[in-house]
Amino acid sequence: MTEGISMSPEELIGRVDALVRQYPIETSDPRDFLEARFDAGLAWVWAAPGEGGLGLDSTLQALVESRLAEKNAPLPFSYNPIGIGMTGPTLLAHGTAQQKSAYLRPLFSGREVWSQLFSEPSVGSDVAGLATRARRDGDDWVVDGQKVWTSWAHIAGRGLLLARTDPDVPKHAGLTAFVLDMTAPGVEVRPLRQMTGEAEFNEVYLVNVRIPDSDRIGEVGEGWRIATTTLMNERFSLGGTMKRDTAEVGAEVLDAYRAAVDRGDHNPVRRDEAVRLWIEANVNNLIAERSAAATNRGRPGPEGSVLKLATAEYRKRAANFLVDLLGAPAMLVASYRMNRPRLPLGQEVPETTSAFLRSRANTIEGGTSEILRNILGERVLGLPGDLRVDKGIPWRDIPR
Ligand SMILES: Cc1cc2nc3c(=O)[nH]c(=O)nc-3n(C[C@H](O)[C@H](O)[C@H](O)COP(=O)(O)OP(=O)(O)OC[C@H]3O[C@@H](n4cnc5c(N)ncnc54)[C@H](O)[C@@H]3O)c2cc1C
């Protein structure tokens, strides 16, 4: 928490209401509304004034969110999920005053969409082993390499880039984080098509891309510490988003099972699974509350990883269950999604299969379930660490 004004919960609510009066939600451009929200210090109330906050206790953020939800206010996350969920919190924690003043406002309003450039063709789980090089050249850095699975890169104006600045030290020690201008010469973005039919992520090629040193986040060689902030926020953010959907999926599971019974399809095994899925949806909600409490105290920890693991695995099982209940029509929808033929007029395309296909990505994005189980085992349960054969070896000497 930073120095700011003191404000009672009532005064804070009054501030939210004044914002909504000034920018009526039904008639204002959502991005104008979000800019005004940032200027009113209601983006993240615990941040410093001028940085989208008021320097208040972080627990008051929940009050702002629930009042704005009551008013149906636009959600910044919908316009810029990676910016809001991951790169914004990273800039707030590690950015210079100049970076915060240049980047946070357009990030929050969604006028500037952000991407996160960590994964590469040969490194995802082992992101600290990445090979994209940044070499110092006067006041700039010159970057060469390739990133992959970069969500939203095709529409992003900025990206948070992790690159290797020193290959002669162990892998975690030789990384540095940068703000990348996605429109800079030498940045080429190539969309990748997913099995859902959408193309939300991309390959990004970086050839002789110049980044001014003023866009370096943190010290040279401090990239892993910065990346850890991003990854912890990512897991919390993904887990939180999936958790919201999970509550709906829990209800959908019961509705779908009831509908099957109404059709005369009584199946005790499915009944057990429906109830189990409903219970798990509610348990996930409790994990989410615990994770949110840790994050609000400014200490996002392994709870975020536990939440992401639980909700991602849940989403997959619930999607399997719903597709099983749907039977053959599920295949029709799968084929529609993949090939996009014209369906007969009036024929509805249920979302179940699309959710089934997308749920495969849930246990991969933001850290696979296996990696999250390692974190859970090591940091929460205190089990012996995973085998690490490259520990202490200079990155240059690690076989690739
Ligand atoms: C929808 C989606 C969006 C994404 N968006 C982004 C993005 O915006 N930016 C970005 O940088 N990346 C993004 N990613 C990439 C994502 O972070 C990686 O895919 C993920 O970390 C896994 O890395 P990988 O694909 O290289 O698999 P690998 O690391 O090669 O893993 C392959 C398999 O081996 C297992 N494995 C690996 N190491 C271990 C170990 N030590 N112990 C046990 N099992 C292990 C994994 O669990 C997995 O099953 C996205 C991925 C998806 C699916």
PDBQT file of the ligand as one rigid body, heavy atoms in Angstrom, charges set to zero:
ROOT
HETATM    1  C1  LIG A 501      -4.629 -21.189 -24.748  1.00  0.00    +0.000 C 
HETATM    2  C2  LIG A 501      -3.173 -20.929 -24.434  1.00  0.00    +0.000 A 
HETATM    3  C3  LIG A 501      -2.734 -19.624 -24.321  1.00  0.00    +0.000 A 
HETATM    4  C4  LIG A 501      -1.390 -19.363 -24.041  1.00  0.00    +0.000 A 
HETATM    5  N1  LIG A 501      -0.992 -18.046 -23.969  1.00  0.00    +0.000 NA
HETATM    6  C5  LIG A 501       0.307 -17.764 -23.741  1.00  0.00    +0.000 A 
HETATM    7  C6  LIG A 501       0.760 -16.400 -23.725  1.00  0.00    +0.000 A 
HETATM    8  O1  LIG A 501      -0.021 -15.464 -23.920  1.00  0.00    +0.000 OA
HETATM    9  N2  LIG A 501       2.069 -16.160 -23.530  1.00  0.00    +0.000 N 
HETATM   10  C7  LIG A 501       2.971 -17.154 -23.313  1.00  0.00    +0.000 A 
HETATM   11  O2  LIG A 501       4.146 -16.851 -23.102  1.00  0.00    +0.000 OA
HETATM   12  N3  LIG A 501       2.588 -18.469 -23.329  1.00  0.00    +0.000 NA
HETATM   13  C8  LIG A 501       1.278 -18.792 -23.541  1.00  0.00    +0.000 A 
HETATM   14  N4  LIG A 501       0.870 -20.109 -23.575  1.00  0.00    +0.000 N 
HETATM   15  C9  LIG A 501       1.870 -21.168 -23.457  1.00  0.00    +0.000 C 
HETATM   16  C10 LIG A 501       1.804 -21.954 -22.160  1.00  0.00    +0.000 C 
HETATM   17  O3  LIG A 501       2.307 -21.196 -21.090  1.00  0.00    +0.000 OA
HETATM   18  C11 LIG A 501       2.628 -23.246 -22.392  1.00  0.00    +0.000 C 
HETATM   19  O4  LIG A 501       1.983 -23.984 -23.404  1.00  0.00    +0.000 OA
HETATM   20  C12 LIG A 501       2.728 -24.067 -21.139  1.00  0.00    +0.000 C 
HETATM   21  O5  LIG A 501       3.512 -23.433 -20.179  1.00  0.00    +0.000 OA
HETATM   22  C13 LIG A 501       3.320 -25.460 -21.444  1.00  0.00    +0.000 C 
HETATM   23  O6  LIG A 501       4.497 -25.358 -22.163  1.00  0.00    +0.000 OA
HETATM   24  P1  LIG A 501       4.734 -26.212 -23.490  1.00  0.00    +0.000 P 
HETATM   25  O7  LIG A 501       3.547 -26.057 -24.358  1.00  0.00    +0.000 OA
HETATM   26  O8  LIG A 501       6.061 -25.846 -24.046  1.00  0.00    +0.000 OA
HETATM   27  O9  LIG A 501       4.764 -27.732 -23.000  1.00  0.00    +0.000 OA
HETATM   28  P2  LIG A 501       6.007 -28.484 -22.355  1.00  0.00    +0.000 P 
HETATM   29  O10 LIG A 501       6.636 -27.630 -21.323  1.00  0.00    +0.000 OA
HETATM   30  O11 LIG A 501       6.879 -28.991 -23.447  1.00  0.00    +0.000 OA
HETATM   31  O12 LIG A 501       5.288 -29.694 -21.629  1.00  0.00    +0.000 OA
HETATM   32  C14 LIG A 501       4.901 -30.878 -22.317  1.00  0.00    +0.000 C 
HETATM   33  C15 LIG A 501       4.338 -31.855 -21.292  1.00  0.00    +0.000 C 
HETATM   34  O13 LIG A 501       5.380 -32.228 -20.352  1.00  0.00    +0.000 OA
HETATM   35  C16 LIG A 501       4.946 -31.975 -19.017  1.00  0.00    +0.000 C 
HETATM   36  N5  LIG A 501       6.088 -31.510 -18.213  1.00  0.00    +0.000 N 
HETATM   37  C17 LIG A 501       7.012 -30.575 -18.563  1.00  0.00    +0.000 A 
HETATM   38  N6  LIG A 501       7.895 -30.393 -17.554  1.00  0.00    +0.000 NA
HETATM   39  C18 LIG A 501       7.499 -31.212 -16.528  1.00  0.00    +0.000 A 
HETATM   40  C19 LIG A 501       8.001 -31.461 -15.205  1.00  0.00    +0.000 A 
HETATM   41  N7  LIG A 501       9.078 -30.837 -14.714  1.00  0.00    +0.000 N 
HETATM   42  N8  LIG A 501       7.321 -32.370 -14.448  1.00  0.00    +0.000 NA
HETATM   43  C20 LIG A 501       6.220 -33.017 -14.913  1.00  0.00    +0.000 A 
HETATM   44  N9  LIG A 501       5.726 -32.818 -16.169  1.00  0.00    +0.000 NA
HETATM   45  C21 LIG A 501       6.342 -31.936 -16.956  1.00  0.00    +0.000 A 
HETATM   46  C22 LIG A 501       3.906 -30.869 -19.152  1.00  0.00    +0.000 C 
HETATM   47  O14 LIG A 501       3.012 -30.878 -18.053  1.00  0.00    +0.000 OA
HETATM   48  C23 LIG A 501       3.208 -31.250 -20.459  1.00  0.00    +0.000 C 
HETATM   49  O15 LIG A 501       2.237 -32.252 -20.226  1.00  0.00    +0.000 OA
HETATM   50  C24 LIG A 501      -0.470 -20.420 -23.853  1.00  0.00    +0.000 A 
HETATM   51  C25 LIG A 501      -0.917 -21.741 -23.959  1.00  0.00    +0.000 A 
HETATM   52  C26 LIG A 501      -2.248 -22.008 -24.254  1.00  0.00    +0.000 A 
HETATM   53  C27 LIG A 501      -2.693 -23.432 -24.364  1.00  0.00    +0.000 C 
ENDROOT
TORSDOF 0
